[in-house]
Amino acid sequence: MTFLTGVNRITTIDPTVTAVEDRVCHMKLDKRTSKFKSEYKGETYYFCSLACKKKFDEEPEKYLEFYH
């Protein structure tokens, strides 16, 4: 089941996992265990790697424009 909240897409896989999508590579992640995250315009975004986080941090609108 998928829920859209603001600009973050959150998918519940099971009751113990809250999955989010890496906005750069589109990998599904558990936000509780993701090591990389960024804050942008009051929202938290999670990433699979430092490389994806850096790409997002450099051009966040590029990776969010699809969801607007």
N, C-alpha and C positions, 0 to 999 in steps of 0.2 A: 504494500500500500504506500502511496506517495502523497505527501502533503507539501503544499507550497506556502512558505511563511516569509513574507517580505521578499527578499531576493535570494534567500537561502532555500535550496531544495533539500528537504529532510525526508528520508525514507526509513521506515521502521522494518527491520528484517525480523527481529524477534523482540520480546519485551526487555531484554537485557542489553541490546545493541541499538545505538542511535547512529545511523549511517548518514554521512553527508558526502557531497560530491566535490572533489578537488576541481576548482574552476578552470584550471589550466589544462590538465591531462584527462579530466573527467573520471578519474578512478574513484570508486566508492571507498569511504573510510569510516571507521568508528571514531566519532569526535572525542570520545573519552580517552582514546589511546594515541591520537594523532600528536606527533611531536612538533609539528610546524603549524602555526596559525598567525593570522594577521587581523587587525581591526581596521575597518574602513567604513566611514559614514555610519557609525553606531552598530555595525554588524560584524560578527566574527566569521572568518573564513578559514577553512582547514585544508592542509596540503599534505601530499604523500612524501614530499622531499623538500629540501632546502632550495633546490633549483626551481621547483614550481612556485614556492613562496616568493623567491626573488623576482621571478617573472611577473607575478601578480603585483608585488609591491611597486615595481617600476611602471606598470601600466594597468592599474586596476579596472579602469573603464573598458579597456579592450576586452577583458575577460568577463565583464558583467553586462555588456551591451546586448547580448543575446537574451538575457533574462528581463530586460526592461520593457 
